[in-house]
Amino acid sequence: MSGKTQNNNKSFYSTCNSTKHLHCESKIIEIAAYLATGIFKKGFYAVLKTMITAGRVIGEKAKVYSEERDQYRLERLAQRSLEATKKARTKHRSIQMAQNQFYEEEERLLYGPGIAE
C-alpha cells in the first residue's frame, strides 16, 4: 500500500460525492430514462434503434444478442404469469410476513420498560 492507509468507506464516499470524478448532466439522465422505458416496452431493440439513430453501425452479433435477450425476457415473463408461479410467490410472501411478525413479537419481549432492571 506504499505506506498510505485510508478508510475504504471514506475513499468510496469521497469518490461518489466528488464533482471532479462524476459528471452527470440532465441530458444523460434523460437518455437513460428513455433507454429504460424503451427496454421495458420493446426490449433491447430500443437500444439498437437508439444506437442506429446516434449514427453507430450495428453488427450481426449485436442483433443476435438483442434477439436472445428479448427471447429470455419474454420466456421469463410467461413463466411469471403462470397461475402456479403466482400462487407460489403469494404463499412465499405470506410465510415471510408471518415470520417477520414472529420476529417483531420476539423483539418486543426483549425490549421494553423495566427490562434492564
ABEGO torsion letter per residue (X at the ends): XGGBBBBAAAAAAAAAABAAABBBBAAAAAAAAAAAAAAAAAEAAAAAAAAAAAGBBBBAAAAAAAAAAAAAAAAAAAAAABAAAAAAAAAAAAAAAAAAAAAAAAAAAABEBGAAX
